Amino acid sequence: MSFLDVSLGDVRMVLSKGWKMAVAGETGSGKTTLLKTMAGLAQAEKGTVSFEGQRVLGPLEKLIPGHPGIAYLSQQFELPQHLRIEQVLEYANELPEEEAQELFRVCQIDHLMKRKTHQLSGGERQRIALAKLLIASPRLLLLDEPFSNLDMIHKEVLKSVIRDIGQRLDITCMLVSHDPLDTLSWADEILVLRDGKVVQQGPPMQVYQTPVDEYVAGLFGKYNLIDGRIVRPEQIGILSVERPGVLKGRIETMSFWGSFFEATVLTDSGLYLTVRVWGTSLAAGDLVYVTVP
């Protein structure tokens, strides 16, 4: 019996218990609709979703939409106003005290209990909303763009929380994000959608290094198209001396990105290449030779 089995027209996938899956795609590709259908909050136009061997009913088939074993955190979550956090969570709590306290520690909100909802930052509010869902003991957590509108500090905290939810609470997670840095380092598998169809599915390294087309390549960062092949900037090397098989060119721009430099090189053949290098004394205008795998 599959943990989650999705067969919705052109979208077919199986999610194993404990597996971390990310869904990627451009705006309007069907990511949110897919998650809502999985959660029983949107009616499937065709096909079915099965969770732990039973079909997930849609809102047209159930008085109160949703599945008790599946939690869905939307981008537009809401919390009651002007209540203490302990009150918000107490109303929804179905866990023994010890388990609830562990959950609050995992969500990194145990120090916020006496605060009121209107006194929280956006990242803190989101973690409260997440804990409120998890108190109902779901087995599957669906997160729709959880990192949007968060600053870097709160984003890193939430990433840590999501990792701990899977490892310490034994909850299977699936999330949607438009930022490749959110998914490549976290997911066991990535599902790429376009116009409601699956265009690629596989491990993060495979999707990043061998995308099936330019659409997929563009979703996960910059790339070069060389003789019909997709080559990532870090796969291209820069040399200061000529060797057999290299391309001669000149650096047009050089940008510093913190942990690396990014150069735009115009080759003698008129090809523009984006190249990523680490620790360099090169500058715009320098003559260079590039190696392409």
C-alpha positions as CSV (number, residue, x, y, z in Angstrom):
1,M,0.0,0.0,0.0
2,S,1.4,3.4,-1.0
3,F,1.5,6.2,1.5
4,L,0.3,8.7,-1.0
5,D,-0.7,7.8,-4.6
6,V,-1.7,10.7,-7.0
7,S,-3.3,10.0,-10.3
8,L,-4.7,13.3,-11.6
9,G,-4.8,13.4,-15.4
10,D,-1.3,14.3,-16.5
11,V,0.1,14.2,-12.9
12,R,1.0,10.8,-11.6
13,M,3.3,10.3,-8.6
14,V,3.8,8.2,-5.5
15,L,5.1,9.5,-2.3
16,S,6.6,7.1,0.2
17,K,6.3,7.7,4.0
18,G,9.2,9.8,5.3
19,W,10.1,11.0,1.8
20,K,10.7,14.7,1.3
21,M,9.3,16.0,-2.0
22,A,9.4,19.5,-3.5
23,V,7.2,20.8,-6.3
24,A,8.6,23.4,-8.7
25,G,7.2,25.2,-11.7
26,E,6.4,28.7,-13.0
27,T,3.5,30.7,-11.7
28,G,0.3,29.2,-12.9
29,S,1.8,25.7,-13.5
30,G,-0.6,24.0,-11.1
31,K,1.5,23.7,-7.9
32,T,-1.0,25.1,-5.5
33,T,-3.9,23.3,-7.1
34,L,-2.0,20.0,-6.8
35,L,-1.4,20.5,-3.1
36,K,-5.0,21.6,-2.4
37,T,-6.3,18.5,-4.3
38,M,-4.0,16.2,-2.3
39,A,-5.3,17.8,1.0
40,G,-9.0,17.4,-0.1
41,L,-9.5,21.1,-0.3
42,A,-10.0,21.2,-4.1
43,Q,-12.1,18.9,-6.2
44,A,-10.2,16.8,-8.7
45,E,-11.4,17.4,-12.2
46,K,-10.3,13.9,-13.2
47,G,-8.4,11.1,-11.4
48,T,-8.0,10.4,-7.7
49,V,-5.7,10.9,-4.7
50,S,-5.2,8.0,-2.3
51,F,-3.8,8.4,1.1
52,E,-2.8,5.4,3.2
53,G,-4.9,3.2,0.9
54,Q,-8.1,5.3,1.0
55,R,-9.3,7.9,-1.5
56,V,-9.1,11.5,-0.5
57,L,-12.6,13.1,-0.9
58,G,-13.0,16.5,-2.4
59,P,-15.0,19.4,-1.0
60,L,-18.0,18.4,-3.2
61,E,-18.1,15.1,-1.5
62,K,-17.6,16.1,2.1
63,L,-19.4,18.6,4.4
64,I,-16.1,19.8,6.0
65,P,-13.3,19.8,3.4
66,G,-10.0,18.3,4.2
67,H,-8.5,15.0,5.4
68,P,-7.7,14.5,9.1
69,G,-4.3,12.9,8.3
70,I,-3.1,15.7,5.9
71,A,-2.3,19.2,7.0
72,Y,-2.0,22.0,4.4
73,L,-0.4,25.4,5.2
74,S,-1.3,28.0,2.6
75,Q,0.4,31.3,1.8
76,Q,-2.7,33.1,3.3
77,F,-2.8,31.5,6.7
78,E,-4.7,33.3,9.5
79,L,-4.4,33.5,13.3
80,P,-6.9,34.9,15.7
81,Q,-6.0,38.5,16.7
82,H,-5.0,39.8,20.2
83,L,-4.8,36.3,21.8
84,R,-1.9,34.9,23.6
85,I,-0.1,32.1,21.7
86,E,-0.8,29.6,24.5
87,Q,-4.5,30.4,24.1
88,V,-4.4,29.9,20.3
89,L,-2.7,26.5,20.6
90,E,-4.7,25.4,23.7
91,Y,-8.0,25.6,21.7
92,A,-6.6,23.3,19.0
93,N,-4.5,21.0,21.2
94,E,-5.2,17.2,21.0
95,L,-1.8,16.1,22.3
96,P,-0.7,15.1,25.8
97,E,1.3,17.8,27.5
98,E,4.7,16.3,27.0
99,E,4.1,15.7,23.3
100,A,2.7,19.2,22.8
101,Q,5.8,20.8,24.5
102,E,8.1,18.7,22.2
103,L,6.1,20.0,19.2
104,F,6.5,23.6,20.4
105,R,10.3,23.1,20.8
106,V,10.5,21.6,17.3
107,C,8.6,24.6,15.9
108,Q,10.9,26.9,17.9
109,I,7.9,28.7,19.5
110,D,8.1,27.6,23.1
111,H,9.5,31.0,24.1
112,L,6.6,32.9,22.5
113,M,3.7,31.4,24.5
114,K,2.9,34.6,26.5
115,R,3.1,36.9,23.5
116,K,0.0,37.9,21.6
117,T,-0.5,37.2,17.9
118,H,-0.3,40.8,16.9
119,Q,3.1,41.1,18.5
120,L,4.8,38.5,16.3
121,S,7.0,38.8,13.2
122,G,5.9,37.2,10.0
123,G,8.2,34.3,10.5
124,E,7.0,33.7,14.1
125,R,3.3,33.9,13.0
126,Q,4.0,31.3,10.4
127,R,5.6,28.9,12.9
128,I,2.6,29.4,15.2
129,A,0.2,28.5,12.3
130,L,2.4,25.5,11.5
131,A,2.3,24.3,15.1
132,K,-1.5,24.8,15.2
133,L,-1.8,22.4,12.3
134,L,0.6,19.8,13.7
135,I,-1.2,19.6,17.0
136,A,-3.8,17.6,15.2
137,S,-1.2,14.9,14.6
138,P,-1.2,14.7,10.7
139,R,1.0,12.2,9.0
140,L,1.5,14.3,5.9
141,L,2.3,18.0,5.8
142,L,1.9,20.1,2.6
143,L,3.5,23.5,2.6
144,D,2.6,26.1,-0.1
145,E,5.5,28.6,-0.6
146,P,6.4,28.6,3.1
147,F,9.5,30.7,2.6
148,S,7.9,33.6,0.6
149,N,8.0,37.0,2.2
150,L,10.5,35.9,4.9
151,D,13.8,37.6,5.5
152,M,17.0,35.4,5.5
153,I,17.1,34.9,9.3
154,H,13.5,33.7,9.6
155,K,13.9,31.7,6.4
156,E,16.8,29.7,7.9
157,V,14.9,29.1,11.1
158,L,11.9,27.8,9.2
159,K,14.1,25.5,7.1
160,S,15.5,24.1,10.3
161,V,12.0,23.6,11.7
162,I,10.8,21.8,8.6
163,R,13.8,19.4,8.7
164,D,13.1,18.7,12.4
165,I,9.4,18.0,11.7
166,G,10.3,15.2,9.4
167,Q,13.1,13.8,11.6
168,R,11.8,14.2,15.1
169,L,8.0,14.1,14.6
170,D,8.0,11.5,11.8
171,I,5.8,13.6,9.5
172,T,6.2,13.3,5.8
173,C,6.6,16.7,4.1
174,M,5.9,18.0,0.7
175,L,6.5,21.7,-0.2
176,V,6.2,24.2,-3.1
177,S,8.8,26.8,-3.6
178,H,10.0,29.0,-6.5
179,D,13.5,29.4,-5.0
180,P,15.9,26.5,-6.0
181,L,18.0,27.1,-2.9
182,D,14.9,26.1,-0.8
183,T,14.5,22.8,-2.6
184,L,17.8,21.4,-3.9
185,S,19.4,21.1,-0.5
186,W,16.2,19.7,1.2
187,A,14.3,17.4,-1.1
188,D,14.8,13.7,-1.7
189,E,12.9,14.2,-5.0
190,I,11.7,17.1,-7.1
191,L,8.5,17.2,-9.2
192,V,8.5,19.8,-12.0
193,L,5.2,21.0,-13.3
194,R,4.3,23.0,-16.4
195,D,0.7,23.8,-17.4
196,G,-0.5,21.1,-15.0
197,K,1.7,18.4,-16.5
198,V,4.8,16.7,-15.0
199,V,7.8,17.6,-17.2
200,Q,10.5,16.0,-15.0
201,Q,10.7,14.1,-11.8
202,G,13.9,12.9,-10.0
203,P,16.6,13.5,-7.4
204,P,17.7,17.1,-7.0
205,M,21.1,16.6,-8.5
206,Q,19.7,14.9,-11.6
207,V,17.1,17.6,-12.1
208,Y,19.7,20.4,-11.7
209,Q,22.5,18.9,-13.7
210,T,20.6,17.1,-16.4
211,P,17.3,19.1,-16.9
212,V,15.1,17.8,-19.8
213,D,14.8,21.2,-21.3
214,E,15.4,24.9,-20.9
215,Y,12.2,25.4,-18.9
216,V,13.4,23.1,-16.2
217,A,17.0,24.4,-16.4
218,G,15.8,28.0,-15.9
219,L,13.8,27.1,-12.8
220,F,16.9,26.0,-10.9
221,G,19.3,28.8,-11.8
222,K,21.4,30.2,-14.6
223,Y,22.6,28.1,-17.5
224,N,24.4,28.2,-20.9
225,L,23.1,26.6,-24.1
226,I,26.1,25.3,-26.0
227,D,25.6,23.3,-29.1
228,G,22.1,22.4,-27.9
229,R,23.5,21.2,-24.5
230,I,22.6,22.8,-21.1
231,V,25.7,23.6,-19.1
232,R,25.7,25.2,-15.7
233,P,28.0,28.2,-15.0
234,E,30.1,26.3,-12.4
235,Q,30.7,23.5,-15.0
236,I,32.7,25.9,-17.1
237,G,36.3,26.6,-16.2
238,I,38.4,29.7,-16.9
239,L,42.1,29.5,-17.8
240,S,44.6,32.3,-18.2
241,V,46.7,30.4,-20.7
242,E,45.7,28.8,-24.0
243,R,45.4,25.0,-24.2
244,P,44.1,22.6,-26.8
245,G,40.3,22.5,-27.0
246,V,39.6,25.7,-25.1
247,L,37.5,28.7,-26.3
248,K,39.2,32.1,-26.4
249,G,37.2,35.1,-25.1
250,R,37.1,38.3,-23.1
251,I,35.4,39.0,-19.8
252,E,32.6,41.5,-20.3
253,T,31.4,41.7,-16.7
254,M,32.5,40.4,-13.3
255,S,30.2,40.3,-10.4
256,F,30.8,39.4,-6.7
257,W,28.1,37.1,-5.2
258,G,29.6,36.5,-1.7
259,S,30.8,32.9,-2.0
260,F,31.7,33.2,-5.7
261,F,32.3,35.5,-8.7
262,E,30.2,35.4,-11.8
263,A,31.7,36.4,-15.1
264,T,30.1,37.0,-18.5
265,V,32.5,35.9,-21.2
266,L,32.2,36.8,-24.9
267,T,34.0,34.2,-27.0
268,D,35.7,34.9,-30.3
269,S,32.9,32.9,-32.0
270,G,30.3,35.4,-30.6
271,L,29.0,33.1,-27.9
272,Y,28.1,34.6,-24.5
273,L,28.9,32.4,-21.5
274,T,28.0,32.8,-17.8
275,V,30.9,31.4,-15.8
276,R,31.1,30.9,-12.0
277,V,34.5,31.0,-10.3
278,W,35.7,31.0,-6.7
279,G,38.4,33.4,-5.6
280,T,39.8,35.2,-8.6
281,S,41.9,38.2,-9.6
282,L,40.3,38.4,-13.0
283,A,38.4,41.5,-14.0
284,A,36.3,42.8,-16.9
285,G,38.3,43.3,-20.0
286,D,40.7,40.4,-19.3
287,L,41.5,37.9,-22.1
288,V,40.7,34.4,-20.9
289,Y,40.3,30.8,-22.2
290,V,37.3,28.8,-21.1
291,T,36.9,25.0,-20.9
292,V,33.5,23.5,-21.6
293,P,32.7,19.9,-20.4
